[in-house]
Amino acid sequence: MEFTAGGRLEVQITPSDVGKRVSVRRVGDPGSGAGSFTDTVGVLTSWDKGVLLITRRTGETVRIAESSLVAGKVVPSAPARRRGPAAGFDELARVQARAWQPLESEPLGEWTLRAARGFTRRANSVLAVGDPGLPLDDALARVRAWYGARGLPAYVQASTGAEGTQERLCAALEQRGWVREVTTEVRIAGLAPVADQAVGADDLASVTLARVPDEAWLRRYQRVGEPGPHVRAVLTAGPSVWFASIAGEGDVPAAIGRCVVDGRWAGFMAVEVDPAYRRRGLAKAVMVALAARALEEGASAAWLQVESDNDAARALYDGMGFAVHHRYHHFRAV
């Protein structure tokens, strides 16, 4: 709570504070009782014609009438330090991008246009970190044209929730009619605690590690239908890539996973379990085996990405000690 009942209520923010993290209190929300208040904390992304837009860490944009404000102030831009390793947004964004490398890319100022014949939004979207070097509308026109020439929908990947993220860009995209399709949590943890997770000895011993995905691994991977060469190229690209699998009945593994080791970071992705084998700890066993290999290569920190509506995976990662660092969103041009 940013305001206390005994504190003085005063609006201490102005339109000049756009781009800063603020806390505001407003009165008179529809459906609320007389005299009730609502507090909102986030980045002030716009203040125009008597309406404030505040973008929360989750990416949600809240519209607030200036006339409803009873208090407001600028608050520190960096939230309290989270559990896990110290990590800046820019460092994490670059590490994640190297784990999902496109088949082709092109700079647009400090932005990066990425394409991989449509396989994963991460490799087929603009990494909008930094300044595009053009006015936003001109930059977005270049984005539309670049993806249109490749027969792909135009996506921009932008983030919220940490110092240096792009709340103002997210709000600007929404104002221009771009649709936010997916929100993904980026979570981090110390790598050694992940490798030390308790799993069954037999399950851990059954994990096979390889440098490339075999046909059985690809049959378990649910993100594509028939994987073509472009899928294999994206999956195998990265500084140091490992694939894990646990054999099941028949020719499809019971569980799989992928890990990319990049300096001090180990990224976990493509962790999938056959529905018939779920709730047996196989996903954890896959991650523990990959974490142990990443430790051997000198990594010390872990990251992963999980879509915000994947409750089962989020619960697993909560239990393994992964904390949310920030969120990224894919906006599609319409």
Stockholm file with secondary structure:
# STOCKHOLM 1.0

chainA/1-334         MEFTAGGRLEVQITPSDVGKRVSVRRVGDPGSGAGSFTDTVGVLTSWDKGVLLITRRTGETVRIAESSLVAGKVVPSAPARRRGPAAGFDELARVQARAWQPLESEPLGEWTLRAARGFTRRANSVLAVGDPGLPLDDALARVRAWYGARGLPAYVQASTGAEGTQERLCAALEQRGWVREVTTEVRIAGLAPVADQAVGADDLASVTLARVPDEAWLRRYQRVGEPGPHVRAVLTAGPSVWFASIAGEGDVPAAIGRCVVDGRWAGFMAVEVDPAYRRRGLAKAVMVALAARALEEGASAAWLQVESDNDAARALYDGMGFAVHHRYHHFRAV
#=GR chainA/1-334 SS CCCCTTSCCCBCCCGGGTTSEEEEEEECCTTCCTTCEEEEEEEEEEEETTEEEEECTTSCEEEEEGGGEEEEEECCSSCSCCSSSCCCHHHHHHHHHHHSCCSEEEEETTEEEEESTTSCGGGSSEECCSCCSSCHHHHHHHHHHHHHTTTCCCEEEEEESSTTCCHHHHHHHHHTTCEEEEEEEEEEEEHHHHHTCCCCHHHHHTEEEESSCCHHHHHHCCSCSSCCHHHHHHHHCSSSEEEEEECCSTTSCSEEEEEEEETTEEEEEEEEECGGGTTSSHHHHHHHHHHHHHHHTTCCEEEEEEETTCHHHHHHHHHTTCEEEEEEEEEECC
#=GC SS_cons         CCCCTTSCCCBCCCGGGTTSEEEEEEECCTTCCTTCEEEEEEEEEEEETTEEEEECTTSCEEEEEGGGEEEEEECCSSCSCCSSSCCCHHHHHHHHHHHSCCSEEEEETTEEEEESTTSCGGGSSEECCSCCSSCHHHHHHHHHHHHHTTTCCCEEEEEESSTTCCHHHHHHHHHTTCEEEEEEEEEEEEHHHHHTCCCCHHHHHTEEEESSCCHHHHHHCCSCSSCCHHHHHHHHCSSSEEEEEECCSTTSCSEEEEEEEETTEEEEEEEEECGGGTTSSHHHHHHHHHHHHHHHTTCCEEEEEEETTCHHHHHHHHHTTCEEEEEEEEEECC
//
